[in-house]
Amino acid sequence: MIDVIVAGGGPTGLMLAAELRLHGVDVLVLEKETEPTGRSRARGLHARSVEVMDQRGLADRFLPLGEKFAVGGFFAGIGTAWPTRLDTTHSYVLAIPQAVTERLLTERATELGAEIRRGCELVALDQDEHGVTAGLADGTQLRSRYLVGCDGGRSTVRRLIGIDFPGEPSRTETLLGDMEVGVPPETLGAVIAEVRKTQLRFGAIPEGDGVYRFIVPAAGVTEDRTTAPTLEEFKGRLRAVAGTDFGVHSPRWLSRFGDATRLAERYRVGRVLLAGDAAHIHPPTGGQGLNLGVQDAFNLGWKLAAEVDGWAPEGLLDSYHAERHPVAADVLDNTRAQMELLSPEPGARSVRRLLSELMEFEAVNQYVIEKITAIGVRYDFGQGHALLGRRMRDVELRRGRLYELMHGGRGLLLDRTGRLSVAGWADRVDHVVDGSDQLDVSAVLLRPDGHVAWVGDDQQDLLDRLPRWFGAATG
């Protein structure tokens, strides 16, 4: 029996597979596409996702292949300056195509021993108290202890286990395409600047080698957005919105997306769970979708591994829904707000002007960007220190960096006193006696995902907290 089947080999599924393998869990990824598409709907990693990669020793793979941007405009295109005091050492957005992210995560997962089967489409599943039976399109049946649906917004897994997906259908639709142009860059830039005075859902981003990514409002909402627009449809929309089609030709990729906003009522039914777009869909404003999914996987991976390994305390796996569902709800809210602010209607433009003025205040700007980048996420661990529930930023220690100590995906007690102990949990929690001028507390207990589970200097208080996240002591 396989420990965990992951349905879907996109960034979320690959990240989850890598996290599970880090703990020795047997993982099989099922991906219905026979080959990587090479398409990159998402274009970057936000600060929290870069932190995630850094915590697993992957930053050196990603950073050379991306470009750092610390510029405003990530909330509804409002062009305020990048905040100066974000609580992270990665205070930027890393522009990196989704195809590159998927390739790097595929390499990571396979290096750790995950099996990835392409051309395998899940079409049925059944579960009992001992495991899950997955049926494939070719008639094959597979048996696993758990199954996680990372199979996108039209999730087969979500449908098969009967989880409701309430929300709002698309009201607007946008065409997206990578293609060459037949006009000079100066002409293209001048027209775009003029059109964007009234239509903020329009633009063109240079991709290199004379290719541009065009974004233009569609004429209406289609019933089936899996059908790509034709080049003639795209050119017609460019002429309608910009007065010219810029002589576009040789399309590399054409697509369409809507602004539907939906959130799964539950992230778990028995031994089947959801992550990424299978659990939530929203407009791409702010570039949050891929990041939200990767961070779902980072939260779920160690918890599911603990369940498989048999040391998970009661309720640990259910804390995945309790923690990530509200985060997704908040992302849905801010993308709804952004879509309203992008409207050309007079009322929306008035609200946009007011918010633009408010975001000139550093505190407002920082608050909004912390939402977009997930730096501001704090899980509810109850009353306590201000750090409790927050993810810990990377800090310099005498022996190096904090994140360098977290590559193995274990819990970590960072102890400046040298008087504390994790005896009984040493198989799950590392104890590091070290100090930092950037940390003004005696000790912190970090979960494998870097969120602060305890702050203090009292050994008994620590012993009371350890079982909540790391199960019963051994030995």
ZAMARGU-4260 file (C-alpha; in steps of 0.2 Angstrom, whole numbers, plus 5000, padded with zeros to 4 digits):
<rodrens>
0) 5000/5000/5000 | 5006/5017/4995 | 5007/5030/5010 | 5000/5045/5000 | 4994/5047/4983
5) 4995/5065/4977 | 4983/5069/4962 | 4990/5083/4952 | 5008/5087/4947 | 5008/5106/4948
10) 5017/5117/4960 | 5006/5112/4975 | 5007/5093/4972 | 5025/5094/4969 | 5029/5104/4984
15) 5018/5092/4995 | 5027/5077/4988 | 5044/5084/4992 | 5038/5088/5010 | 5032/5071/5012
20) 5047/5063/5006 | 5058/5074/5017 | 5050/5063/5031 | 5052/5047/5022 | 5034/5045/5017
25) 5030/5034/5002 | 5023/5046/4989 | 5015/5043/4971 | 5011/5059/4961 | 4998/5056/4947
30) 4998/5069/4933 | 4986/5067/4919 | 4997/5077/4907 | 5009/5066/4898 | 5022/5080/4897
35) 5025/5097/4906 | 5015/5110/4896 | 5029/5123/4897 | 5016/5136/4900 | 5017/5149/4914
40) 5001/5156/4919 | 5009/5162/4936 | 5024/5173/4935 | 5032/5174/4952 | 5035/5170/4970
45) 5030/5181/4984 | 5041/5184/4999 | 5033/5170/5010 | 5036/5157/4996 | 5054/5162/4994
50) 5056/5160/5013 | 5048/5143/5011 | 5061/5138/4998 | 5075/5145/5009 | 5069/5135/5024
55) 5071/5119/5013 | 5088/5124/5006 | 5081/5128/4989 | 5083/5147/4988 | 5100/5144/4979
60) 5091/5135/4965 | 5077/5148/4962 | 5086/5164/4965 | 5098/5163/4950 | 5083/5159/4938
65) 5072/5174/4943 | 5073/5192/4945 | 5070/5202/4961 | 5057/5216/4961 | 5054/5228/4975
70) 5042/5239/4967 | 5024/5244/4971 | 5009/5240/4961 | 5005/5222/4967 | 4988/5227/4975
75) 4976/5232/4961 | 4991/5240/4951 | 4991/5254/4963 | 5009/5261/4961 | 5015/5265/4978
80) 5032/5262/4984 | 5038/5245/4990 | 5036/5245/5010 | 5053/5247/5018 | 5050/5237/5034
85) 5043/5221/5029 | 5047/5207/5042 | 5057/5197/5030 | 5075/5195/5023 | 5067/5192/5006
90) 5058/5209/5004 | 5054/5207/4986 | 5044/5197/4973 | 5054/5185/4963 | 5049/5185/4945
95) 5051/5167/4939 | 5039/5158/4926 | 5028/5144/4933 | 5036/5132/4921 | 5053/5135/4929
100) 5045/5133/4947 | 5037/5117/4942 | 5054/5110/4934 | 5063/5114/4950 | 5050/5107/4962
105) 5050/5091/4951 | 5068/5089/4952 | 5067/5092/4971 | 5053/5079/4973 | 5062/5066/4963
110) 5078/5068/4971 | 5070/5064/4987 | 5062/5049/4980 | 5044/5053/4975 | 5037/5044/4960
115) 5029/5054/4947 | 5018/5045/4934 | 5012/5056/4919 | 4998/5052/4908 | 4988/5045/4923
120) 4971/5052/4926 | 4961/5049/4942 | 4943/5046/4938 | 4936/5037/4954 | 4940/5035/4972
125) 4933/5026/4987 | 4939/5026/5005 | 4936/5016/5021 | 4944/5016/5038 | 4960/5009/5032
130) 4964/5018/5016 | 4959/5025/4999 | 4956/5016/4983 | 4960/5027/4967 | 4953/5022/4950
135) 4963/5028/4935 | 4956/5031/4917 | 4965/5015/4911 | 4956/5004/4923 | 4970/5003/4935
140) 4966/5003/4954 | 4979/5009/4967 | 4978/5008/4986 | 4985/5021/4998 | 4983/5026/5016
145) 4979/5044/5011 | 4975/5054/4995 | 4977/5073/4992 | 4968/5082/4978 | 4980/5095/4971
150) 4971/5094/4954 | 4966/5112/4951 | 4950/5122/4951 | 4940/5109/4942 | 4946/5096/4954
155) 4940/5078/4951 | 4945/5073/4969 | 4934/5087/4976 | 4919/5082/4966 | 4921/5063/4970
160) 4921/5066/4988 | 4907/5078/4988 | 4914/5093/4995 | 4904/5109/4991 | 4913/5123/4982
165) 4902/5139/4986 | 4906/5156/4980 | 4903/5167/4965 | 4904/5163/4946 | 4914/5173/4934
170) 4906/5190/4930 | 4921/5195/4919 | 4933/5186/4908 | 4951/5191/4902 | 4961/5184/4887
175) 4979/5180/4890 | 4992/5176/4877 | 5011/5176/4872 | 5014/5182/4855 | 5025/5193/4844
180) 5021/5211/4838 | 5022/5220/4822 | 5025/5238/4829 | 5040/5246/4838 | 5041/5245/4857
185) 5039/5264/4858 | 5022/5263/4849 | 5016/5248/4859 | 5021/5257/4875 | 5013/5273/4871
190) 4996/5265/4866 | 4996/5255/4882 | 5000/5270/4893 | 4985/5279/4885 | 4973/5264/4886
195) 4977/5261/4905 | 4971/5278/4910 | 4954/5270/4909 | 4956/5251/4907 | 4967/5244/4920
200) 4964/5226/4914 | 4974/5229/4899 | 4993/5227/4896 | 5008/5219/4888 | 5023/5213/4897
205) 5039/5209/4887 | 5045/5191/4888 | 5061/5193/4878 | 5065/5188/4860 | 5052/5200/4854
210) 5037/5191/4863 | 5025/5200/4873 | 5012/5193/4886 | 4995/5202/4882 | 4981/5204/4894
215) 4965/5211/4887 | 4946/5210/4893 | 4936/5198/4884 | 4919/5203/4875 | 4909/5192/4887
220) 4910/5176/4898 | 4911/5160/4889 | 4903/5144/4896 | 4919/5134/4893 | 4935/5142/4897
225) 4945/5127/4893 | 4943/5132/4875 | 4957/5144/4871 | 4953/5159/4861 | 4958/5160/4843
230) 4971/5173/4837 | 4958/5182/4827 | 4947/5183/4843 | 4962/5190/4852 | 4966/5203/4838
235) 4948/5208/4838 | 4948/5212/4857 | 4964/5221/4855 | 4956/5232/4842 | 4941/5235/4852
240) 4950/5240/4868 | 4966/5248/4861 | 4961/5253/4843 | 4974/5242/4836 | 4980/5224/4836
245) 4998/5229/4836 | 5001/5217/4821 | 5002/5203/4834 | 5007/5186/4826 | 5015/5169/4830
250) 5006/5166/4846 | 5015/5154/4858 | 5000/5152/4870 | 4982/5158/4871 | 4971/5156/4886
255) 4957/5164/4895 | 4952/5166/4913 | 4938/5172/4923 | 4935/5180/4940 | 4926/5166/4949
260) 4929/5166/4967 | 4925/5149/4977 | 4931/5141/4993 | 4929/5123/4998 | 4918/5121/5013
265) 4930/5108/5020 | 4948/5103/5016 | 4947/5085/5023 | 4935/5071/5022 | 4942/5056/5031
270) 4958/5051/5022 | 4956/5062/5007 | 4962/5081/5008 | 4962/5095/4996 | 4976/5108/4993
275) 4979/5122/4981 | 4966/5127/4967 | 4957/5111/4972 | 4952/5120/4988 | 4951/5138/4982
280) 4950/5148/4966 | 4950/5167/4964 | 4955/5180/4951 | 4974/5181/4948 | 4975/5199/4955
285) 4991/5201/4965 | 4998/5185/4959 | 4993/5175/4974 | 4987/5158/4967 | 5002/5148/4965
290) 5009/5155/4981 | 4994/5151/4991 | 4995/5133/4985 | 5013/5130/4989 | 5010/5137/5006
295) 4995/5125/5008 | 5007/5111/5004 | 5020/5117/5016 | 5007/5118/5030 | 5000/5100/5026
300) 5016/5091/5022 | 5023/5088/5040 | 5006/5086/5048 | 5001/5072/5036 | 5019/5064/5037
305) 5016/5064/5056 | 5000/5055/5054 | 5008/5042/5043 | 5022/5040/5054 | 5011/5037/5069
310) 5016/5051/5081 | 5004/5065/5076 | 4994/5071/5092 | 4975/5071/5091 | 4969/5085/5080
315) 4985/5089/5071 | 4979/5084/5054 | 4963/5094/5056 | 4973/5109/5060 | 4977/5110/5042
320) 4959/5116/5038 | 4958/5126/5053 | 4974/5136/5049 | 4973/5137/5030 | 4955/5139/5026
325) 4954/5157/5034 | 4970/5161/5025 | 4962/5157/5008 | 4946/5166/5013 | 4956/5182/5016
330) 4965/5180/4999 | 4948/5178/4991 | 4942/5194/4999 | 4957/5204/4994 | 4956/5198/4976
335) 4937/5203/4976 | 4942/5220/4982 | 4956/5221/4969 | 4944/5217/4955 | 4932/5230/4960
340) 4946/5243/4960 | 4951/5238/4942 | 4933/5242/4936 | 4932/5257/4924 | 4916/5263/4932
345) 4916/5280/4940 | 4912/5274/4958 | 4926/5261/4958 | 4938/5274/4951 | 4934/5285/4965
350) 4937/5272/4978 | 4953/5268/4969 | 4959/5286/4970 | 4955/5286/4989 | 4964/5270/4992
355) 4979/5276/4982 | 4980/5291/4994 | 4979/5280/5009 | 4992/5269/5003 | 5004/5283/5003
360) 5004/5281/5022 | 5018/5268/5026 | 5008/5258/5038 | 4993/5256/5026 | 5005/5251/5012
365) 5014/5238/5023 | 4998/5231/5029 | 4991/5228/5012 | 5007/5221/5005 | 5009/5209/5020
370) 4992/5202/5014 | 4998/5200/4996 | 5014/5192/5001 | 5007/5181/5016 | 5020/5189/5028
375) 5006/5195/5039 | 4999/5177/5041 | 4997/5172/5059 | 4989/5156/5065 | 4978/5156/5080
380) 4988/5147/5094 | 4978/5155/5108 | 4984/5169/5120 | 5002/5172/5122 | 5018/5181/5116
385) 5016/5192/5100 | 5027/5180/5090 | 5015/5165/5094 | 5007/5159/5078 | 5018/5170/5067
390) 5031/5162/5055 | 5049/5167/5061 | 5059/5177/5049 | 5077/5172/5045 | 5089/5178/5058
395) 5108/5178/5060 | 5115/5167/5073 | 5132/5165/5079 | 5134/5149/5069 | 5125/5155/5053
400) 5107/5158/5048 | 5091/5151/5056 | 5084/5145/5040 | 5099/5134/5037 | 5095/5124/5052
405) 5077/5120/5045 | 5082/5111/5029 | 5077/5094/5036 | 5059/5099/5040 | 5060/5095/5059
410) 5054/5105/5073 | 5067/5117/5081 | 5070/5124/5098 | 5081/5139/5097 | 5087/5141/5115
415) 5098/5156/5120 | 5098/5150/5138 | 5106/5133/5137 | 5095/5127/5151 | 5081/5119/5141
420) 5078/5102/5134 | 5068/5092/5122 | 5072/5075/5128 | 5059/5063/5123 | 5056/5073/5107
425) 5073/5073/5100 | 5068/5062/5086 | 5056/5076/5080 | 5063/5092/5087 | 5081/5099/5085
430) 5088/5108/5100 | 5100/5122/5095 | 5108/5132/5109 | 5113/5149/5100 | 5109/5167/5101
435) 5105/5182/5090 | 5105/5200/5092 | 5090/5200/5081 | 5080/5189/5093 | 5075/5197/5110
440) 5067/5182/5118 | 5075/5168/5128 | 5069/5154/5117 | 5057/5149/5103 | 5050/5133/5098
445) 5047/5132/5079 | 5036/5120/5070 | 5043/5112/5054 | 5034/5126/5044 | 5043/5139/5054
450) 5028/5145/5064 | 5031/5149/5082 | 5023/5137/5093 | 5030/5143/5110 | 5040/5157/5117
455) 5048/5158/5135 | 5061/5151/5146 | 5052/5139/5158 | 5056/5121/5155 | 5039/5115/5162
460) 5029/5127/5151 | 5039/5120/5136 | 5035/5102/5141 | 5017/5107/5142 | 5017/5114/5124
465) 5028/5101/5115 | 5014/5087/5115 | 5002/5099/5106 | 5012/5099/5090 | 5024/5084/5092
470) 5014/5071/5101 | 5019/5061/5115 | 5037/5059/5122 | 5046/5043/5118 | 5059/5034/5129
</rodrens>
